[in-house]
Amino acid sequence: MKTIIVLLLLSASVYAQQKPCSAPAYRQFDFWIGEWEAFAKDGQKAGDSKISVILDSCIILEEWTSATVSQGIRYAGKSFNTYNSLTRQWQQTWVDNVGGSNEYLEGKAGNNSIVFRSTPFRFSKDTMAIRQLSFFKLSENKVRQHGEISKDKGNTWATEYDLEYRKKK
């Protein structure tokens, strides 16, 4: 029993020293952290979003609430964003209050941007699709989020939404 306790203490000590999410790659999406108002291209407010770092800085959590109520429901959702050190890619999982979810297992970080891509999914009976979700740091106080869908294996893309996030003061 003493051996098990010693091993647990040693492995906890080693784990604490390594700080698993301290590599620079984990900080590539930090430009999105903050509290934001999101606006559509027509200037209409789309919603509010709080972006924070959780779980020992390993996860960037988005908490979204729409600005409007539709069919008696104020749309809300959460995304969990993390850097996968094994695949060397960013990943995002989105879930919402109407039973929807999206999973992006491929994500590439660039110069103040991240582009996520989903795996193919059934869009309709006869159509497979993929989604692409891009974030661009426009300034310290603005981020663009552009959601697109392709129904032809990524040859052409249609915008699903295009939002400008403005940091709350």
C-alpha positions in Angstrom: 0.0 0.0 0.0 2.8 2.4 0.9 4.4 1.7 -2.6 1.2 2.7 -4.3 0.9 5.9 -2.4 4.6 6.8 -3.1 4.1 6.1 -6.8 0.9 8.2 -6.9 2.8 11.1 -5.2 5.7 10.8 -7.6 3.5 10.8 -10.7 1.5 13.7 -9.4 4.7 15.6 -8.8 6.0 14.9 -12.3 2.6 15.8 -13.9 2.5 19.1 -12.0 6.0 20.0 -13.2 5.2 19.3 -16.9 2.1 21.7 -17.2 0.6 19.8 -20.1 -0.9 22.8 -21.9 1.9 25.3 -21.6 3.4 24.9 -25.1 3.0 27.9 -27.4 0.7 26.0 -29.7 -2.0 26.0 -27.0 -2.0 29.9 -27.0 -2.6 30.3 -30.7 -6.3 31.0 -30.2 -6.0 33.3 -27.2 -6.9 36.3 -29.4 -10.5 35.1 -29.0 -10.6 35.2 -25.2 -12.8 37.9 -23.7 -16.4 39.0 -23.7 -17.9 39.9 -27.1 -20.9 41.2 -28.9 -21.3 39.6 -32.4 -22.7 41.4 -35.3 -23.9 40.2 -38.8 -22.7 41.8 -42.0 -25.9 43.9 -42.1 -25.0 45.5 -38.7 -27.6 43.6 -36.7 -26.5 42.2 -33.4 -26.4 38.4 -33.6 -25.5 37.6 -30.0 -23.2 37.7 -27.1 -20.2 35.4 -26.5 -18.0 34.8 -23.5 -14.7 33.1 -24.3 -12.6 31.8 -21.4 -9.8 29.4 -20.6 -10.7 26.4 -18.5 -9.2 23.1 -17.3 -5.7 24.3 -16.5 -5.5 26.4 -19.7 -6.1 23.3 -21.9 -9.6 24.3 -23.2 -10.9 27.5 -24.6 -14.6 27.6 -23.8 -17.2 29.6 -25.8 -20.6 30.4 -24.2 -22.9 31.8 -26.9 -26.4 33.4 -26.5 -28.3 34.7 -29.5 -29.7 38.3 -29.5 -33.2 37.2 -30.5 -35.8 34.7 -29.6 -37.1 32.4 -32.3 -40.1 30.1 -31.7 -40.0 30.9 -28.0 -36.3 29.9 -27.7 -33.2 32.0 -27.2 -30.6 30.0 -29.0 -27.5 29.2 -26.9 -24.5 26.9 -27.2 -21.0 26.2 -26.1 -17.9 25.2 -27.9 -14.9 23.5 -26.5 -11.7 24.3 -28.4 -8.3 22.6 -27.8 -5.0 22.0 -29.4 -4.4 18.2 -29.9 -0.7 17.7 -29.5 -0.8 14.2 -31.0 -2.3 15.4 -34.3 -0.8 18.9 -34.0 -4.2 20.4 -34.9 -6.9 22.4 -33.3 -10.2 20.8 -32.6 -13.7 22.2 -31.8 -16.8 20.6 -30.5 -20.0 22.7 -30.5 -23.2 21.8 -28.7 -26.4 23.8 -28.4 -29.8 24.0 -26.7 -31.8 22.7 -29.7 -30.0 19.4 -29.9 -27.4 20.4 -32.5 -23.7 19.6 -32.5 -20.8 20.1 -34.8 -17.3 18.5 -34.6 -14.3 19.9 -36.2 -11.3 17.6 -35.9 -9.0 19.4 -38.3 -7.8 22.9 -37.4 -4.8 24.8 -38.6 -3.5 28.0 -37.0 -2.0 30.7 -39.1 -1.0 34.3 -38.6 -3.7 35.4 -36.1 -6.2 33.0 -37.6 -7.5 29.5 -37.1 -9.4 27.5 -39.7 -11.4 24.4 -38.6 -12.8 21.8 -40.9 -15.4 19.1 -40.1 -15.4 15.5 -41.3 -18.0 14.7 -44.0 -21.6 14.4 -42.6 -25.0 13.6 -44.1 -26.7 16.9 -44.9 -29.7 15.3 -46.6 -30.7 12.0 -47.9 -28.6 12.3 -51.0 -26.0 14.9 -49.9 -22.8 14.7 -47.9 -21.3 18.0 -46.7 -18.4 19.5 -44.8 -18.2 22.6 -42.8 -15.4 25.1 -42.5 -15.1 27.6 -39.6 -12.6 30.4 -39.7 -11.5 32.9 -37.1 -9.4 36.0 -38.0 -8.0 38.4 -35.5 -8.8 41.8 -37.1 -7.5 43.9 -34.1 -7.2 43.6 -30.4 -10.9 44.4 -30.2 -12.3 42.6 -33.2 -12.5 39.0 -34.5 -14.2 37.7 -37.6 -15.9 34.3 -37.5 -16.9 32.9 -40.9 -18.9 29.7 -41.1 -19.2 28.0 -44.5 -20.6 24.7 -45.9 -19.6 22.7 -49.0 -21.8 20.0 -50.6 -19.2 19.1 -53.2 -16.2 17.9 -51.2 -14.8 21.4 -50.7 -14.7 22.6 -54.3 -17.2 25.4 -53.6 -18.3 27.0 -50.4 -21.4 28.8 -49.3 -21.4 31.2 -46.3 -23.7 30.1 -43.5 -22.8 33.1 -41.3 -20.2 35.8 -41.1 -19.9 37.6 -37.8 -17.8 40.4 -36.5 -17.0 40.0 -32.7 -16.5 43.3 -31.0 -15.0 43.2 -27.5 -17.3 44.5 -24.8 -16.0 47.6 -22.9 
